[in-house]
């Protein structure tokens, strides 16, 4: 598994939208995204910690490779 990059919450949301997720709602700084039955919550912070990003990807059901490719 490749190392996860340091990204902001907004960058993570854009990458997840590229792989088919759409924003359902937002409450404060937390954005809820959904794709079919998979969903995830992304905090809109300046920088996401690697553990937080890993948890988001696990919730979303996508691999680190898919996420890194969507960032490009």
C-alpha positions in Angstrom: 0.0 0.0 0.0 1.5 3.4 -0.9 1.9 6.1 1.6 -1.2 8.4 1.8 -0.5 12.0 0.8 -1.2 15.1 3.0 -4.3 16.6 1.6 -6.9 19.1 2.7 -10.5 18.2 3.3 -11.6 20.1 0.1 -9.0 18.1 -1.9 -10.3 14.8 -0.5 -13.9 15.8 -1.3 -12.9 16.6 -4.9 -11.1 13.3 -5.3 -14.0 11.3 -3.9 -16.4 13.2 -6.3 -14.1 12.1 -9.2 -14.7 8.4 -8.2 -18.4 8.7 -8.1 -19.3 10.1 -4.7 -21.7 13.1 -4.4 -22.2 15.5 -1.5 -25.4 14.7 0.4 -25.2 17.3 3.2 -22.9 19.4 5.4 -23.2 20.3 9.0 -20.5 22.7 10.2 -17.2 21.5 8.8 -18.2 17.9 8.2 -19.4 16.9 4.7 -21.3 13.7 4.1 -20.7 12.0 0.8 -22.5 9.0 -0.7 -22.1 6.6 -3.6 -24.8 3.9 -3.9 -24.7 2.2 -0.5 -21.3 3.4 0.5 -20.9 6.7 2.4 -18.3 8.7 4.3 -17.8 11.8 6.3 -15.0 14.2 5.5 -14.0 17.0 7.8 -13.3 20.2 5.8 -10.0 21.0 7.5 -6.8 22.6 6.1 -4.9 19.3 6.4 -6.2 15.8 7.2 -4.1 13.6 9.3 -3.1 10.3 7.6 -5.1 8.2 10.1 -8.2 10.3 9.4 -7.7 9.9 5.7 -7.3 6.2 6.1 -10.5 6.0 8.0 -12.3 8.0 5.3 -11.1 5.6 2.6 -12.1 2.6 4.7 -15.6 4.1 5.1 -15.8 4.9 1.4 -14.7 1.4 0.4 -11.9 2.6 -2.0 -8.2 1.8 -2.0 -5.4 4.2 -1.4 -4.3 3.6 -5.1 -7.7 4.6 -6.4 -7.7 7.7 -4.2 -4.2 8.8 -5.2 -5.1 8.3 -8.9 -8.3 10.5 -8.4 -6.1 13.3 -6.9 -4.3 13.7 -10.2 
